[in-house]
């Protein structure tokens, strides 16, 4: 692995059902990686409301996390680390991910509706500020084993750099990749995409990573086409690049949010392009 000898998989929980889904996925990935789960709860106003409602002290948060840790051990055979911190949610999550050298962060989202702190644009803000890739979750892990990944390829600089994480996932889970190529219908852009594709394919071949290539339609939302394709392929996840310097202004018109909140609830791995310190492919 590119990470520590025993990789750390972070799961943030607000003790809702959707964050339980994220923990389920994190435990699944930790088992694949032969790693540990890091259970994080950030104490905020919703925590205090819960404690007041249930008549419990703050120590109750640790108890709840320890119970979850025991459940993870029983159901997945994976050890957990429990962390409780106060502070600003986005800042604390980033600090904990760095401090423990987490490889991935699994985050549950309620989508565009909901009243918990991991809702709507909050999920995107967590993604943008994360020092590690964030896998956004909307449903239980079920039979998902992260062996079948859709790799969208567009002209943005960070898009082809996802090949580094393709290598990591393949080494861990034996993942196969369906490269889904954007189709602009104009010569210069499509020529660049072809060159990027050739570079990615050479790296995948060099590392004996299985893949197939597919081309999007020349019209319509690329994000929606990605989701449609992933659903038809029964993909375990979609792997996309996010620009951490561009926060969503109109979330209904952003391709990355169209993928994040997909109605099929396919897990989406977000990789902040500026955090990929290595050249395309890595070592």
N, C-alpha and C positions, 0 to 999 in steps of 0.2 A: 504493500500500500504506500501511497504518497504521504500518508499521515503517520501518526504514532504507531507503535507496534500493535497496540490494541486500540483501534479507532473509537472515538467518542461520537455518538449520534445524539444530538440535542432535540428534545421535545418540550415545547412550551405548553403549559396547561393552565386554563382558568377554571378547571373542574366542570366543564360543560361536556355534553355528549360529543360534540364535534372535536374537542381537544383530546377526548379519549380515542377517537379515530386516529389522530396524529400520533399518539403514543403507540397505538397498535402498529402503525406503519414504521415508526422509529424502532420498535422492538424487532420487527421483521427484518429491517435493514441491519440492525446491530447483530442479529443472528447470522445473517449472510456474511457480514464483515468479520465475524468472530470478535466483536467489540462490546462496548457498554452503552447503555442509555443514560443520558444526563437529563433528569427531570427538573425543569425550572418552573417556579411560580414567582411572578413579580407581584408583591403586595401593593394593591391600589384601592381606590374607593369601593370597587365592587367586592374586593376581599373583605373589607371592613363591614360592608352591608351583609355579606354572608355570615360573618362571625357574629354580628349583632343579632341577626335573625335566628341563628342557631344557639346563641348564648355561649359561645366558645371563645377562648383566648387565642392569641396569635399562634401559639404553639400547636394549635389544632391543624394548621396548614402543614406543618412538618409531619404530623401524624397521618394526614390524608396522603401525602406523597410517599411516605414509608409503606402505607397499605398498597398503593399503586405499584411500588417497587417490588413488593412481595408477589403481587399478581403477575407482573412481568416475568419474574423468576419462575413462577409455577407454570405459566402458559408458554413461555418462549425459551426458558433455560438461559436467560440473559441477566447479568448483573446490572444494577443501576446506581447512579450517583444522584443524591437529592440536594437541590440548591433552592433556597428561599432568599429573596432579596427585595429591598425597597428601593424605589427610585423611578425614574422615567422609563417607561416600558421599552421603547426602542433603544435607548442607551444601555439599559441593563442587559437586554438580550445580546447586543453586540459585544459588550464587555465580557459576558460569561462565555460566549462562543470563542472569543479570543483567548481568555484565561485558561480554558480547558482544551484549547486546540481542537475544537469540534470539526469533524469532517463535513457533516451535513446538519441541517436544522429542519425538522418536520413541524409544520404549522397548520393547525386547523382553521378553516374560515367558514363563517356563516353565510358567505356570499354578500349580496347587496342588502340582505335583510338581517335583522338581529340587533340585540341590545348589549351584547357583551363587548369587551374591549377588542377582541379580534374580529372585527367586522369591516365590510366594505373596504374603503381606502386604507384602513389601518393595516390590513394584511399587506398591501402594496408598499406601505411605508416600512414595514418590517423587512420586506424583501430588499428595498432600496438601501437600507442602512446596514444590511447584514454583511459581515466579512466572509461568510461561507455560503455556499449554495443553499437555498431554501426550497423545500418540497412542500407545496401547498396542497392540503388534503381536504376533501369534502365528503368522503365515505370510508367505511371500514376497509381494512386491508384485504379481507377475504382471501381469494386465491392469488392475489397480486404478489409476484416474486421478483419484479424488476428485471425480467429477462428480455422483455420486448419493449424497446424504447423508440419513440418517434423523434427524429432529429431534424427540425425545420432549418432550412438554409436560406437566408436572405442576404442582401448586399451589405448589411451593417458590419462594421469591423469585428465586433465580438462574436459574430455568428459562427465562424469557422473555428474559433478558439474552443468551442465546446468539445472538440475532439479530445482534449485533455481529460475531460470527465467521462467521455465515452470509453477511454482506456481504463479509467478507474472502475467504472461500473462493469466492464467486461471482465476484468481480473477478479472482481468480487463475486459477480452473479452470473458470469457467462452470457452477458447481454448481447442481443442482436439488435442492430439499428436500421430503421427505415429512414433514409434521408429524403426529406420532402422539400423539393426545391421550388422557390418562388419563381414566378413566370411574369416578367415585366412586358414581354413582347417588343422590346426595343433592343437593337444590336449591342450597344456598349454595355448596358447593364447585364444583359444575358451572357455576354462574353465574359464579364467579370465573375458572374456566378459559376460559369462553366470552369473557369480557372480555379476558383475556390473549391469547387467540387472535386476536381482532379487532385488538388493538394490533399484534401481530406481523405479521399479514397486511397491515395498512396500510403498515407500514414496508417489507415485501418488495415490495409493489406500487409504492411510491414509487421504489424502486431497480431496478425491472424485474427482480426476481429470481423465477424460476419456482418454483412450489410447488404441492403438493396437500395436502389435509387428510384424515386418517383417524382413526377413533375406536376405542379399545381396548374390550375386553369389560368389563362391570361387575364381574366377579369374576376371581380369580386374580392371580398375581404380574404387576405391570406390567412389571418388568424382563424377565421371561421372554417376555412378549407382545411387547415391543420387539424382542428378538432374533429371535423367530419371524417378526415382520413384516419386519424387515430382511433376513432370509434369503430370504423369499418375493420381496421386491423386488430381490434381488441387489444390495443396497446396497454401496457402496464403504466406507462408514464409518457409525458411529453417533456422534452428538454429544450428550454429556450434561454436566450440571453436578454438581460434587462440592463438598461442604462441607468445607473444609480444617480446620475446628475439631472435626470429629467423626471420629476414627479408628475403624476397625472393631473391635468387641469380639467379635462372633460372625460371622465372615466368611461362614458358610454361609447366613445369614439376611439379608444386606444386598443391597438391590436393585442398588447400583452394582457390587458384585462379581459378581453374577449376569450383569450385562452385560459387565464387564471380561473375565471368564474364559469367555465364551460358547463353546460347543462348535463352533460354525460358524467360529470364529476370525475373525470380522469385526473390523476395526480399530475402536477406540473412542477418540474424542477427549474427554478430560476437561478441563473448564474450572472452575477454582476460582472460585466466585462472588464471593468477597471481593476478588479481584484484578481484577474488572471495574470500573475506576474511573469509566467513563463511564456515563451514564444509558442506559436501554434503547435500542438502536440506534446509539448513538454519533453522531458528526457525519455 
